[in-house]
Amino acid sequence: MSGESTNKDKVISKRIDRFFTGLESAYLFVKRFFKEVWFPPYEFKEVIRQCYQIGYNSLPLISLTGFIVGVVFTNQSRPSLAEFGATSWLPALISIAVIRAMGPLVTALIAAGKVGSSIGAEIGSMKVTEQIDAMEVSATNPFKFLVVSRVLASTFMIPILVLYTDFVALLGAFVNVHANEMTSLSTFFVQVFDALSFLDITSSLVKSVVFGFTIGIVGCYKGYNSTKGTEGVGKAANSAVVMAMFLIFIEELLSLQVTNFFRQQ
């Protein structure tokens, strides 16, 4: 009898049922966020604190990575252009690659690893030690204080970090170009901005906002639904990074298709 009842509980199979149950849970979590974000109390102090944690504390890693990306990409692109005698096009090529794709993508992947895991582990540890339940007892809305503040902070700060990464990457590219072609700073940046369009900058900022929201909401969701003690905290941090990176690549692909559609109009 027990075996029959267990089989009846399964709609398709255990894995598929778990997948669709997870989708429903994620949908309800995102839906609750958009409900909570518009109504008081507003946790401004916590949002500012999270902006500091996500933005300022990420600057050293972002600075180093962005500079290296600019130098390496310039070095890798030079031989191909040199074959056609077109090394003068390096600034334009680098600016298009960095602004359209590399800047937002590199920043989002670094933030997914650093910020996403931190959010997942922090909220997960509060969940398994019942601190979230204690907040509910003390008449504090834990969802608004923990989830809404962190998602808003990541949504605000990732685009700012992307702009900073773009600048540092272009600076690294200039150092490389100046060392090899003796191009002046003014000439380099004139060519950089001549190659860019309003659509390039707009699409970069829009998808940066989407990346930031994705990192924040995935980290909070994984942490808020963690179980099984300290083991669950580790799994929440790990799965937050993996899922955020997976979604970022999908969003990058979709944004590329949308941007190409508008570019062809």
N, C-alpha and C positions, 0 to 999 in steps of 0.2 A: 504493500500500500504506500509506504513512504517513497519507494522508487517511482511509483506512478505519479504521486503528487509532485515530486521533483521534476519529472519530465514535463508535467503540465505547466509548471511555472516557467519553463523555457519557451520563449516564443519561437526562436530560430535555433540558436545555440548560445552557449554561455558567453563566448567572446563577442559575438555580434550583438547580443542583448546588452552586454556591458558597454559596447561602443555607443549604441544609441542612447543608453541611459546617461552616459557621460556627455553626449551632445546636448541632451535635454538639461542636464545640470549646468553646463556651461552657458547655455542660452538663458536660463533663469538667473544665473549669476550676473551676466552682462545686463540683462533687463533690470535687475535690482539696482545695479550701479546707476543706470540712467534715470531711475526713479529717485534715488537718494541724492544725486548730485545737485538737484535743483532746489531742494528744500532745506531750511535751517534745522539744526545749528550748523554753521559753516566753520570748519576747523582750519582757519587761516594760518594759525601758528604752526600747526602740524604740516600743512602744505609747504610753507616756507622752509621748515626744517628738512623736509624730504627733498625739496629742490636743492638745498645745500648739499645733502648727502649724495644725491644722484648727479648733480652738475659739477660742483666744485671738486668733490673728491674723485671725480673721473678725469679731471683735466690732465694729470701727469701721464696716465696711460694713453689717453686720446692724443695728447701732443706728440708723444714718441711714435705711436703707430701712424698718425697722419703724416708726419715728416718722412718716415721710412717709406710709406706708400708713394709719396710724391717722388722721392729720389729713385726708388726701384722702378716705378712705372716709366719714368723718363729714361732711365738706362736701358730698359727693355725695348722701348719704342724707337730709340735713336737708330739702331742698325737697320731696321726695316725702312725708315724714312731716308736714311743715308743712301740706300741702294738706288733711290730715285732722285737723289739730290734735293730732298725736300725737308731737310732738318730745320729750316726756318718755320715749318708748320708745327713744330713741337709744342709751343705754348698753346696754340689753338686746340691741338689734339688732347693735350693734358687737361685743359680746362673743361672740355666737353665730357671727357671720361670721368673726371673727378666730380663735377657738379651734377651730372645726370645720374651716375650710378655708384661710383666707388665711395664717395664721401658719405652719402646716406647709408649705404650697405655696410661699410666697414664700421661706422659708428654704431649702427643698430646691433651688429653681431657682437661687438665688444660690450655694449650695454646689456645685451641679453645674457652674456656670460657673467658680467660683474654685478649689474643691478638686479637682473631677474633672479639669479640664484640667491642674492642677499635678501630680497623681498620674500621669496619662497621659504627660505630657512627661518627668517625672523618671525613671520606670521605662523609658520608651521610649528615652531617651538612654543609660541604662545597658545596655539590650539591644543597641543598635546599636554601642556602643563595646566590647562584649564584657565589660563589668564583671560581668554576671551569670554568664557562663562562668567568670570568674576566681574568683568566690565559690564556685562548685561545686568548683573545683580545690583551694581552701583549706579544704575540709571544712565550709563553711558552707551551710546550706540557704537558698538565695536566695528560694524561694517563701515560706517561713515568715517570713524576716526582712523581705522587701519587701511581700509580698501580704497575709499574714495580719495583720500589725501594722497596716497601713493600713486594711484593711477593718474590723477591730475598732475602731480609733480613730474612723472615720467613723460606725460604727454606734452607738458610745457618745455621741459629741459632737453629732450632729445633733439628737437629742431635747432635749438641754440647750440648744442654740441656739434651738430652737423655743420652749421655755418663755421664754427671754429675749426673743425676738422678740414673743411674745404680750404680755409685760409692757410692752415699749417701745411697741408699737402701741396698747395700751390707754392708756398714759400720753399718747401723742400725741392720742388721741381725747378724753381728759379735758381736755387743754389747750384744744382746740377747743370742747368743750361748755361748759367753764367761762367761756370768753371770750364766748360767745353767750347762754347760759342762766343763767350764774352758779351752776351746780351745784357743791356742795361735794365734796371728795374722798371723804369717807365715804359720802355719798349715791350718788355715781357707782359706787363699787365694790360697794356693797350691791346695787344694781340689776344690776350685771355678774354677780355670783355667784348671784343669785336666778334669773337666766335660764339658767344652766348646769346640766347634769346630770352624773352620774358617767360616763355613757356618752360624753358629749361629750369629757371630758378623757381618758378611757381610749382612745377611738378615735383621738384626736389623737396621743397618745404612741405607740400601736402603729404607726400608719402613719408616724410620724417615724422609728421604728427601721427600718422597711422602706425608707424613702427613704434613710437613711444607709447601709444595707447596699448598696442599689442603686448609689449614687454611688461607694462604695469599690470594689465588685467590678467595675463597668464600667470605671472608670479604670485599675485594675490589669490587667484583661484586655486592654484596648486597648494599654496600654504594654508589657505582657509579650509581646505577639504582634506588635509593630511590626517593620517591615523597611525596607529601602531607605534607610539612612542618615538624614541630617538631615531629608529630605523625609518619611520615615516617622514621625519624631518629631512633626512638625507635624500630620500626618494623625491620629496616635494621640490627640493632645490635642484636636483638633477633633471627631473622631468620638466620643471619650469624653463630651464635653459634649452633643452632639446625641443620642446614644443614651440617656444618663442622663436628659435632659429628657423624651424620648419615653416612656421607661418610667415616669417619675414621673407623667406625666399619665394613663397607663393605670392605674397603681396607685391614683391618686386617684379615678378613676372606679369601679374595683372596690371600693375601701374605702367609697365613698359608698353603693353598692348594699348592701353587707354591713351597714353601720351603719343604713341605713333599714329593713332587714329586722328587725334586733334592736329598733329603736325601735318597730316596729309590733306586736311581740309583747306 
